Amino acid sequence: MADYLMQISYNAAAWAAMIKRPENRVEAVRKAVEKLGGKLGGFWMSFGDQDLVGILEMPDNVSVAAFAMAISAGGACRGVKTTPLLKIEEGMEAMKKAGTCGYTPMTDKK
């Protein structure tokens, strides 16, 4: 399973509907994520450009892309951003591989 950061921004119509009839959308999200083989790590409302942020565990990129497409197609969001996350151990492994891949930066050429 891979981890992903989801950042969602609602449009004005969605906010108007939620203010009129407040609803916790996390359960709807949970059902869709689980149907795609994933798990919710948590969701939070936030200030700023993003109205909602969440952590998902999904089996693969295709599954998280399907979820992002589904919520984007629903029409309530003006923006959906998905960011793959690496565990610290995965980042350390990537650093080690980067050091042995043989890439020579332009600044090292003389």
SULMOBEL-V548491 format. One record per residue. N is the residue number from 1. SS is DSSP state (H for helix, E for strand, C for the rest). NEAR is the number of other C-alpha atoms within 10 Angstrom. D_LAST is the distance of its C-alpha to the last C-alpha in Angstrom with 2 decimals. Layout:
# SULMOBEL-V548491
N_SS_NEAR_D_LAST / N_SS_NEAR_D_LAST
This chain:
# SULMOBEL-V548491
1_C_12_43.77 / 2_E_15_40.90 / 3_E_22_41.01 / 4_E_22_40.60 / 5_E_17_40.94 / 6_E_19_43.22 / 7_E_21_43.44 / 8_E_24_46.36 / 9_E_20_47.66 / 10_E_18_51.26 / 11_C_14_52.57 / 12_H_12_55.52 / 13_H_12_58.10 / 14_H_15_57.08 / 15_H_16_57.33 / 16_H_12_60.73 / 17_H_12_61.97 / 18_H_13_60.78 / 19_H_10_62.35 / 20_H_9_65.58 / 21_C_8_65.53 / 22_C_10_63.16 / 23_C_10_61.89 / 24_C_8_59.57 / 25_C_10_57.31 / 26_H_14_55.75 / 27_H_11_58.42 / 28_H_9_57.80 / 29_H_16_54.08 / 30_H_17_54.85 / 31_H_14_57.04 / 32_H_17_54.48 / 33_H_20_51.62 / 34_H_13_53.88 / 35_H_12_55.01 / 36_C_17_51.37 / 37_C_15_51.12 / 38_C_22_49.46 / 39_E_20_50.44 / 40_E_19_50.33 / 41_E_13_48.61 / 42_E_11_49.96 / 43_E_17_50.13 / 44_E_11_50.31 / 45_E_11_51.13 / 46_C_13_48.64 / 47_C_8_48.27 / 48_C_7_45.73 / 49_C_11_44.18 / 50_C_17_45.20 / 51_C_17_48.88 / 52_E_17_48.61 / 53_E_20_45.97 / 54_E_17_46.40 / 55_E_20_44.94 / 56_E_24_45.73 / 57_E_20_45.39 / 58_E_22_45.26 / 59_C_15_45.14 / 60_C_15_42.26 / 61_H_14_40.37 / 62_H_11_43.08 / 63_H_16_45.79 / 64_H_25_44.10 / 65_H_12_43.29 / 66_H_14_46.98 / 67_H_20_48.09 / 68_H_17_45.86 / 69_H_12_47.16 / 70_H_12_50.73 / 71_H_16_50.62 / 72_H_16_48.80 / 73_H_10_51.46 / 74_C_8_54.24 / 75_C_13_53.85 / 76_C_17_54.10 / 77_E_18_50.39 / 78_E_13_48.29 / 79_E_17_45.12 / 80_E_17_44.16 / 81_E_14_40.72 / 82_E_18_39.85 / 83_E_12_36.96 / 84_E_14_36.31 / 85_E_15_36.24 / 86_C_13_34.71 / 87_C_10_36.61 / 88_H_9_34.71 / 89_H_9_34.73 / 90_H_11_33.21 / 91_H_12_30.44 / 92_H_12_29.77 / 93_H_11_29.73 / 94_H_12_27.25 / 95_H_11_24.92 / 96_H_11_25.20 / 97_H_11_24.53 / 98_H_11_21.48 / 99_H_9_20.04 / 100_H_8_20.72 / 101_C_8_20.07 / 102_C_8_16.65 / 103_C_8_15.04 / 104_C_8_11.29 / 105_C_7_10.93 / 106_H_7_8.88 / 107_H_6_8.02 / 108_H_6_6.54 / 109_C_6_3.80 / 110_C_4_0.00
